[in-house]
């Protein structure tokens, strides 16, 4: 009978140990989360002993971005007939200023059409690698500038890029 009495005690101790370890891990993760969040707030507020250099960085970032116009996701079959693959791309178009943003918003249908034709004309190999994505962005920027005019679009950002 002694052996039967020992077994539940050992199980109880090991179960308690598992619960204790889980609680310690959760507390550690909570502390790490608090540290990350509080560090972001201090950095965003310009405080935390960073001095003038932190303030200069945050000031430099603000004016460098123009208004962003979101384009609905584009899905197109790639031009490789044997591959049977497609691309799904979501874009944000950075306008030079508010007037350019208005012009881009008014031209979204022809801009989307131009982007759809562009993505339909490329092959799978043109989508692979960072260099190809940079080249695609530059070429697409030029094609879209042909729709709205030079100097309207500051930059294009890929927010989603899937080839399947």
N, C-alpha and C positions, 0 to 999 in steps of 0.2 A: 503494500500500500504506500510505502514511502515514495516509490518511483512515480506513482500516479500523482502524488501531491507535488513533486518537484517539477513536472512537465508544465502545468499551468503557470507556475511562478516564473519559469524561464521564458515562456511565451509572453507573459505580461511585461517582463523587463525588456525584452527585445522590441515589443510593440511600443513601449514607452520611449525607448531610445529612438525609434524611427520617427515618432511624433515630435520628439525634442529636436532632432536634426532638421526636420521639415520646418519647424518654427524658427530655428536659428537661420536657416537659409532664407526664409521669407523676410525676416528682419534685416538680414544683410542686403537683400535685393531692394527692400524699401529704403534703406539708408543710401544705397547707391543711386536709386532713382531720385531721392531728395537732393543729393549732391549735384547730380546732373542738371536738374531743373533749377536749383538755386544758383548754380554757376551760370546758366544761360540767362537768367534774369539779371544778374549782376552785370554780365557782359553787355546785354542789350541796353541797360540803363546807363552805361558808360561809367559805372562806378567800379569799386573793387580794387582800387589802387593802381589801375591801369594808366591813369594820368592822361595827358593830352594826346598821346599816341592812339589810345583806344577811341577817343572822340574823333580824331582825324580819320580813322578808318571808317567809322560809321557814317560820317559826313560824306566821305568819298563814295560810298556805295549807293547812297540815296539817289543822287541826281544822275547816276550813270545808266539807269534803266528807264526806258520810256514806258508808255502804257502798253499793256499786253492784251492782245485780242486772241481769244481761243477759237480754234477751228474744230468742228466736229471730227471725230475719227474718220480716217480715210482707209478703205479696204479696197485693194486692187489686186488682180491677178498679175503675176510677174510675167515677163515676156518670154521666158523659157518654155516653149511648147511641150517639151518632154517632161519637164519637172512637175507641172501641175501644182505650183506653189503660189502662195499669195502673201501680201504684205499688209499689215495694219499699222498705221502711223497716226499719232495725234500730234498736233502742232500748236504752238503759241507764236504769234507774230508780234514782234516788238515794233511799235510805231515810233517814229521820230519825235512826235509831239501829239497833243490832243487833236489838232486839226488832221494830222495824218491818221490818227486812230479812227476818226469819223470816216475818212476816205476808205480805210481798210474795211470797216464794218459795212459800208455801203457796197463794197465790191466783193463780199464774201463768196457769192455764188460763182463769179468768174474765177476767183482765186482758187476755190475748191476744184473747179473744173480743170484748171491748169495743173494743179497738184495731182489730181487723179490721172490725167494723161501722162504726166511725168513718171509717176510710180508704175504705171502700166507698161512703160517703155523700157524699164530696166530689168536686168537679169538677177538671178540669185547671187552670183559672184560679186556683183556691184554693191551688195548690201552687207557683205562680210568685212569686218575689221573697222577700226577707228578711222583710218585714212579714207576709206570709201564713204563712211558716214559724213566726214567733214566735206569731202568733195560733193556728196549729194546735197548737203545743206547749202553749199555755195551755189551750186547749179540751180537748185530750187529757188533760192533767194533771187537770182538773176531772172528766172522765168516769171516769178511773181511780181518783180519790179517792172517787168514788161506790161503787166496788167494795170498796176496802179501808178506807175511812173517812178523814175529814179529819185532817191532821197526820201521816200515815204516809209519804206521798210528799213528799220535799223538792223534787225537780226531775226532769224527764225530759230526756235528752240524745239527739239524733239522731246515731247513729254511721254510718248509711248512709241515703241518701235519693235514690232513682232513680225518675223518671217516664219511662215509655216508651210 
